[in-house]
Amino acid sequence: MTIAVRLDQTRLSAALASVPQTHELFIGGRFAPAASGKTIERLSPGHGVRVATYAEAGAADLDRALDAARKAFDHGPWPAMTGAERSRLLHKVADLVEAKLEIFATLDSLESGKPISQARGEMAGAVDIWRYAAGLARDLHGESYTTIGANKLGVVVRDPIGVVSIITPWNFPFLIVSQKLPFALAAGCTAVVKPSEMTSGSTLLLGRVLAEAGLPEGVVNILSGYGPEIGAPMTTDARVDMISFTGSTRVGKAAMAAASSTLKKMSMELGGKNPQLIFPDADMDAALDAAVFGSYFNAGECCNAGSRLLVHQDIAAAFEAEFVERSSRVVVGDPLDPKTLVGALISPQHLALVEGHVANARAEGANVALGGSRLESEGGQFMAATVVAGAKPSMAIARDEVFGPVATLMRFSSADEAVSIANGAEYGLSASVWSRDFDTAVGVSKRLRAGTVWTNTFMDGAAELPFGGFRQSGIGRELGRNAVADYTEEKTLHLHCGPRTAWWLPR
């Protein structure tokens, strides 16, 4: 057996020694074991050894957490604080996360299998988001109307919506909670947060940071546990006013159906099958770089993955040959090695699922031009960078979210055909257009049904820009200047001054 991925045990030992490996629930400002005493053992997907033990929350723990969040919102100081006071605390959280950046990054790398260099970048991005949310805490405002009558004044104010259930996935453990929680806090809400049971460490460590920063008790509560036991009740409980969920479209639909009984406000960021449209006049070197990056970033375990490559037929052969060559040089390896570009897949079951997608594509007539199977390693689960060429828009590989390091290549002959293929999937999260021609770049971008469309780049981002999708990619937007307002309810104050004539008196 040839070992394709070798692991550095010295580096692993040092990483394990640098981070907490035992985590309790964070409820009412305190850490405690689960009421049942149960725990969850997490094996590193990159090394196959135990890297964490989480308390396994159950119904009793969720009940305490929801009570704490409800009490903190209804009777605590947080919603009544000024924007400046909340802003100062959020800035302090950002400072503390930045000071512990290496610990947070190491936790996410160990638990998710992502490369350590990528995890560090995500932490820096998360810090920036916390600081952006801190600024918005002071900018939340309403409207006034002085044109509705001489003796009337209309004032529209924004009240924090209340208790928010925040449910986050395993692929970007700390970054995604940072796209939700600081904005909810900036608005004056309280929260119960459930990270994935596979990658809870960095979110639970955030609980320690929040306590150190001085967040009042009960404002944020963090539970590690399984979806059926605590995630599902978080979508139905009457104490919850809003749900912010990131995950698969399938689970998102179930959460939405469950929440319908109480008509909770929903914000959902779901799946994607994101096209990159590459025209003959594109900067080929830049487009190839973005195609490789979009296909293999985070091992393809990314709702925003740009792995559906639509290439104009005039350049398709040359582009595909160079793309395969560059893909063959992508370093798949030890997540703790700073040189690694693609780390481990999240679980053995998920690796088998990704392999199944590739096998089905081959059976449908596509050409697996590179990779397509797992790599032997000294521990964990890894998959080679994979290229599926000759795909047709009707094939499952061209329509379904693979969530692995698999690129799918298709050809088009005109802008109309490219737009039709791009919009043909059920998702609409993001897309990119590669062309030096202004009319092509802008004209095609305007026709794409996606929440974000990049031109001559891919997966660039900024906290100032809203993120979310069309159709089955979700509901609502995260980030941007309206992100705090999303966690509020509008209230109209209709003010009257002077005498008012009773309607039943004779005129």
Secondary structure, 3 states (H helix, E strand, C coil): CCCCECCCHHHHHHHHHHCCCEECEEECCEEECCCCCCEEEEECCCCCCEEEEEECCCHHHHHHHHHHHHHHHHCCCHHHCCHHHHHHHHHHHHHHHHHCHHHHHHHHHHHHCCCHHHHHHHHHHHHHHHHHHHHHHCCCCCEEECCCCCCEEEEEEEEECCEEEEECCCCCHHHHHHCCHHHHHHHCCEEEEECCCCCCHHHHHHHHHHHHHCCCCCCEEECCCCHHHHHHHHHHCCCCCEEEEECCHHHHHHHHHHHCCCCCEEEEECCCCCEEEECCCCCHHHHHHHHHHHHHHHHHCCCCCCCEEEEECCCHHHHHHHHHHHHHCCCECCCCCCCCCECCCCCHHHHHHHHHHHHHHHHCCCEEEECCCEECECCCCEECCEEEECCCCCCHHHCCCCCCCEEEEEEECCHHHHHHHHCCCCEECEEEEECCCHHHHHHHHHHCCCCEEEECCCCCCCCCCCECCEECCEECCECCCCCCHHHEEEEEEEEECCCCCCCCCCC
